[in-house]
Amino acid sequence: MASWDEAADADVKLVGLRCLACGRRLHEALALVGSLRCLDCRESNAALQKTLSVSAAASEQAPGLR
């Protein structure tokens, strides 16, 4: 979802933003708009991998990331 607040203009740390279908690093534009899949996986409509989804959720909850 697009955001027009000041946070959208902040320097975003893109380290670790990965496709939840294949695990490859997301392109910056897709990461900024909150995509869960890379371009290839979006094109092929690849399903999200449960193991990648769980590890992504765990890394968001790790202390010191925010």
SULZIFEN-V277395 format. One record per run of one state. SS is the DSSP state (hx for helix, st for strand, lp for the rest). FROM is the first residue (numbers start at 1). LEN is the number of residues. If there is no record, write none. Layout:
BEGIN
ss->SS from->FROM len->LEN
ss->SS from->FROM len->LEN
END
This chain:
BEGIN
ss->lp from->1 len->5
ss->hx from->6 len->4
ss->lp from->10 len->8
ss->st from->18 len->1
ss->lp from->19 len->6
ss->st from->25 len->1
ss->lp from->26 len->2
ss->hx from->28 len->5
ss->lp from->33 len->6
ss->hx from->39 len->6
ss->lp from->45 len->5
ss->hx from->50 len->12
ss->lp from->62 len->5
END
